[in-house]
Amino acid sequence: MAKKRFPKLEQRRAPITQDGFQTQLQSLLRQQKYRQAIEEIRKALRVQPDLKISPSEAEIWLLRGKQEFQKKDFKQAAASFQCAVQLGLTGEVHYWLAKSLLERDLIDDAIAQIQPAFADGSLPKEYSICYAKLLLLKGDTEAVEQLLSQQVKRFPSAHQNWLRGVLALKAEQPKVALTEFQKVKQPVTQGDRPDIWQIYTQQVLQNWEAAAQKLGLDNTPKSGFSFDLKQPAYAVDPRLMQLALLQKFKTGKPSLQSMRLNQNSQASIEMLRVIDMLELIDEDNLHDAAHVLLKLDRRSTQFPEVAAMRPSLLLLAGQQAMIQGEMSCASEFLQLAQREQPFDPQRSVNLMKVLDLNEDYQELQLLITKLLKWLEREIEQNPHDWSDDRRKATLAYGYCRLADTWIAMGRERTAMGSLQTAERIWADSPEVKGRRGLVADMEGRYDDATQLLTQALEEGCRSQEVYGALLEIWKNLGKPEVALETRRRFGKRFGDLSPEADIEVLPWVDALSTGSYPFFSRLVKEASQNDPAMRACQIFVELARGETKDGQKIVLDQSQAVQKWDALLQGRSPKESVPILQAIALCLQMFAKREKGIAALITQYMLKLSDLRTEHPEAAVAYLTILALKERDLKKLEIPFQSYLRTVPQPGNALAQIQLHVRRYAQTILQDRVLSPSIEDALSREPQNPLLLLAKATTYPIDSPHYEEFKQQGFEIARRLQDAKALQAFREEEAFLSARYVQEAMPSPERFDDFDMGDLEDLLDSLIGNMLGGKVPQDELKRMLPDLKRMMMNDLPDFEEEEEDSGFGFGFPFGGFPGSKKSSKPRRRG
């Protein structure tokens, strides 16, 4: 039934009028609905074949192709233009068809489409240049020369001039080319600019001034801002912009800052970056040049030279960044250089240093694994190049380094597997012994640890962590002299060049030096119990039953304290007992409330020290130091002091050393000055003794001119004589003063629990005032304070990111030097 109705309905449709259809068609064209317009034309022609249509279907296909071309749908655009050609359209459509095919790199197809139209004469004269251009793009200059000689009338005169100019350029005759291009006044095809060819040819001839004038570079303002609203020529066309940048690249003029750059052109942006990169290379700033390089699109073929230089630049930039301490950037550059080139073992070794310093342990583990596989293949393929000793040393070292990285990543079980592999290769390797020593340290087996770590260093272990762990163990065991000897023996190998210049203060001495019970107790509670003298201080704090009103003295449970101290001393050698006795006596003297029994207790431990004076000189110094702090009667000091000074070879130096000990623990000015008469007497005999002059200085307040006068006088003499002991004493004095400055500026220890940024501001104010207040006028100090605080804040650690113990450390293979751990943020060139 339905099939019979349609013909009847179709017969009833009103006939299409010419005007009505044209109105409908024009409406669709105004809305750029070209596909719908073509469908309506075809429907109308089926009903009324003699209908007159304007524009024609072929012309609408051309419009539709242009629309698709604008949307960069070049494949569909070519199909639309092909439909227009099949419907008989010629001329402009051939230009657009060729252009669409060319956008898809189908140059042969473009020539094949346009050549028949040129050959049969259907291609209008004004579009003949398109055929010649395609031949030039393909490189077929002979065909173009033949067209100019045999069919010259097919080309307008301006087109002839342009073609002859291009042919002259290809023949390396730029002067001839320039003459031809200067005759071209109008675009030869849509979008052409005759001045582009003239400027380019001027640049080929190195007529830079003439090119600059045409580009508008000679009118570029010297500053980056100008009120001139007229845009220079290069700023209005991306092709001219490229020529302007090319001129800048070749001549160095003008500056990039003064140019009005078109940031919308990708080609211009790329050239800008290349110029920026090359200028940085010229300045030997390879680091920033590499950052610019990494912004360039690697797929671009505009600058093939950049691709060629990329690996070398990344490698050199990585080395420069490493020297600058920018480990994050060094890691990025060297990893890229490594990935983009064939495997190179030496380059891998260099990269290992950087990954280690930057703490890129995952990448480091992968690199070491790859290097070990390469080594094993190399040894298997070239056994004659690898003696047994060399093979064992290299592989054992490699697996030890692999164990280090697993530990750093928290993979202890995997690390032990790598260490066992190294042990199977060479059990007596210094590197294996060093790692076994680290394991013993982690397990608390300190005797085994010190033995293994020392042996490893003696036999040539190159691990910074092994060296550092051994020093730390000796310090925690309360043996700073052994730590110092270890530094003297092995320090140079690890960049620890002058151990004598460092200030080594024992933790218990440091705590007592605060002179303040709140600070002392806080430090003691947080300290390790491995040092017996520190343990004596901890017993004192643990058995405190209460504090005085000012919080500086405590009430001690004497019987419990004596019991624990005696247990601590039991079985100790006389030499080991000296620091314990000294610590006990100083705690009592400095921080115990003077209740019944305290004075006797101090005397009891001082007598034990006195009994050791004959065999152990350090016991005599400790005894006399406490005596000077305790006694106010100079007559009671005279006999023991004179008795001691008669027994030493340098009595002036010995007296000075005792004064420096007294001043460390003194809590009053009277205690500081108790030895002043004896020092005056010694100076009358040795007026040029630098240690005595320093001791004399410490009998005055530090803000007095006398302190500065005697200290400076003594320092100049010590420096002139190169007196190592005296110079070390001056260093210790400076360190002591710095610690006191900081302590005075600090809030009470209880406030640290709720310490905030406001407290930090107050602390910095106080600290800077203490350091500079006496030396800088108040008005000047107020002016400097904001800048000084900002500088100090920049140097403070990042409290939000606490560093974790990274486990084993890392030497590095095949020679070289280990570096200290340093994390860095990458810098980026804007």
Helices and strands as residue ranges (DSSP letters): H 2-12, H 18-30, H 34-47, H 57-70, H 74-86, H 92-103, H 107-119, G 125-127, H 128-138, H 141-150, G 152-154, H 157-170, H 174-181, H 194-204, H 208-215, G 217-219, G 233-235, H 238-251, G 256-258, H 266-282, H 286-293, H 304-323, H 327-339, H 345-357, H 361-381, G 383-385, H 388-408, H 412-425, H 430-442, H 446-458, H 464-476, H 480-490, G 491-494, G 499-501, H 507-513, H 517-526, H 532-542, E 544-547, E 554-556, H 558-569, H 574-591, H 598-611, H 617-630, H 634-645, H 651-665, H 669-673, H 676-685, H 690-697, H 705-721, H 724-745, G 749-754, H 757-772, H 778-795
